[in-house]
């Protein structure tokens, strides 16, 4: 899908979230999301936006599955030791095709992973970076 087509698909979204989704999907710098709500579109095997920056505190995740498979979105922090599994901090329930799901997580400043934890979706590219910065 081309960037212009993605903008038309996301037309119902408002404010910064719509701009953030369109810019991120076109390969730009990490998207800064204000307001404590992150809207993410998932399909095989992508997250859009993929790299996001938010303020610390409670973050609501709103995930829309536009693919043909089930997906979820989890926030994880990498393990402290090499080979140690990431620790899941929160996220959404599983979304079926066409469904929108919500979840929330409270985050301190730092860098986190956004991942789909179903099967090997993370290994196939359903991952991103969530940077929490500011006050």
MITI-275580 format. One record per residue (C-alpha): y, x, z; residue in three letters. Coordinates in pm, whole numbers, plus 50000, padded with zeros to 5 digits. Example, Ala and Ser with C-alpha at 12.3 -4.5 7.8 and 13.67 -1.06 7.14 Angstrom:
2
495505123050780ALA 498945136750714SER 
! end
This chain:
135
500005000050000UNK 503435013849911UNK 506255016850164UNK 508224988350000UNK 505174965750012UNK 504694973750380UNK 508284963650450UNK 507644929350293UNK 504444924850494UNK 506294932850816UNK 509344911050739UNK 508574886551023UNK 508904914551280UNK 512374919951417UNK 514564947951544UNK 513464983451598UNK 509774975751585UNK 509934965151219UNK 511924995951125UNK 509625017851327UNK 506495004851157UNK 507885009350809UNK 509295044150870UNK 506175056951043UNK 503855044450772UNK 505865064050515UNK 505135097450686UNK 508405103150874UNK 509045117151223UNK 507635099951533UNK 509035065151585UNK 511165058051893UNK 510395023452032UNK 512795007252280UNK 512284976652494UNK 508844983452640UNK 506804966852362UNK 504884986152097UNK 503624966151798UNK 500774983351613UNK 498874972351304UNK 495274984451276UNK 492754984650993UNK 490095007850853UNK 490795035150985UNK 494515036551059UNK 497085029251325UNK 500615020851214UNK 502795035251352UNK 500695065751432UNK 503165087551624UNK 505415069951873UNK 507925078852142UNK 508675054852431UNK 510435054952767UNK 508405057953090UNK 507225026953271UNK 505294996253168UNK 504404995052798UNK 503074963252638UNK 500804969152339UNK 500674942052072UNK 497944949651819UNK 497314930551498UNK 494004936851319UNK 494584934150943UNK 491264950350856UNK 487734937750798UNK 486244952851115UNK 486934948751486UNK 489314973751648UNK 491094980551976UNK 493875003352093UNK 493595024652404UNK 495915049652565UNK 494155081152678UNK 495025114452832UNK 493085145152724UNK 490635160352971UNK 491765190853167UNK 488855212853061UNK 487615221052710UNK 484975195652608UNK 485955171552886UNK 486165135352768UNK 489605119252752UNK 490465095753038UNK 491355060252931UNK 494465046553106UNK 494665011752954UNK 494934992952630UNK 493944961352450UNK 490764941352427UNK 488884941452096UNK 490674924151809UNK 488664906951538UNK 489964905951178UNK 493194886051158UNK 493584884951536UNK 496444897851753UNK 495684910652105UNK 497844923452391UNK 497444947952673UNK 499644969152892UNK 499715002653062UNK 502105020253299UNK 502995055453180UNK 504735085453329UNK 506475111353105UNK 503985131752903UNK 501905131352589UNK 499055106752540UNK 496565097752268UNK 496415063852097UNK 492815057051991UNK 490415030251879UNK 487365034352101UNK 484975013751887UNK 482105034251738UNK 483495065651571UNK 486795050251458UNK 488745077751640UNK 486865104451440UNK 487595085351117UNK 491375086751173UNK 492225058251411UNK 494265079651645UNK 497855088151711UNK 500225104551957UNK 502255085952218UNK 505045106352371UNK 506635092552687UNK 510035107852753UNK 513305099652924UNK 514075082053251UNK 
! end
